[in-house]
Amino acid sequence: MGFKVALASRDGLTVADHFGFADIYQIYEINKDGYTLLQAREVTSPRTSGEGHGLMAFSHVVMALSDVDAVVVAKIGNDAAQFVMKSGIRVFTAAGDVGEILNSVSKNLNQKR
């Protein structure tokens, strides 16, 4: 069983979205052999939820991503990060090429095994 990670990326090529604005996440499974795209998943972002910038807005994203082990976003506020982490999902901030980010995550995971 691999490690599932959700990257905030509209185009599937770059991670450039802030958690509060991300409405599409690329879901990957990372294992010792590399990574595989499982799906692109649309979520209700805190910005479009109609519930402002608060716990209810964050909960929409957490529920939609409840099956992943981690999220990678370009930026995330402290309150949102704490909420996501308390839900059992790790939070990483990184921006740039999806492949480079996945290679970095994969390398770090394999070093810890």
C-alpha positions, 0 to 999 in steps of 0.5 A, spaced: 500 500 500 502 506 498 502 513 500 496 517 497 498 525 496 493 530 493 497 536 490 493 543 489 494 543 481 489 545 476 493 543 470 496 537 473 503 540 471 504 545 477 502 546 484 501 553 484 494 554 488 493 556 495 489 552 500 483 557 500 483 557 492 484 550 490 478 547 487 482 541 483 487 536 487 491 531 483 491 525 487 497 520 486 499 514 490 507 514 491 510 507 493 517 504 492 517 504 485 515 511 484 508 515 483 501 514 479 496 519 478 489 516 481 485 521 479 483 529 478 478 531 484 474 537 484 473 540 491 469 546 494 474 550 496 474 555 502 473 561 497 467 558 493 464 554 499 460 560 501 462 559 508 467 564 509 474 563 511 473 558 517 472 551 520 466 549 516 469 552 509 476 548 511 471 541 513 469 541 505 476 540 503 478 535 509 472 531 507 473 531 500 480 529 501 479 524 507 482 518 504 489 521 502 495 521 507 498 528 505 496 535 501 501 539 498 499 546 496 503 553 494 501 556 501 496 555 507 494 559 513 496 557 520 488 556 522 487 552 515 493 548 516 492 546 523 485 544 522 487 539 516 493 536 520 488 535 526 484 531 521 490 526 520 492 529 513 499 531 513 500 538 510 506 540 505 507 547 502 511 547 495 510 550 489 513 548 482 513 542 477 508 536 480 514 531 477 519 534 481 515 535 488 513 528 487 520 525 486 522 529 492 516 526 496 517 519 494 525 520 496 523 522 503 518 517 504 523 511 501 529 514 506 524 513 512 522 506 510 
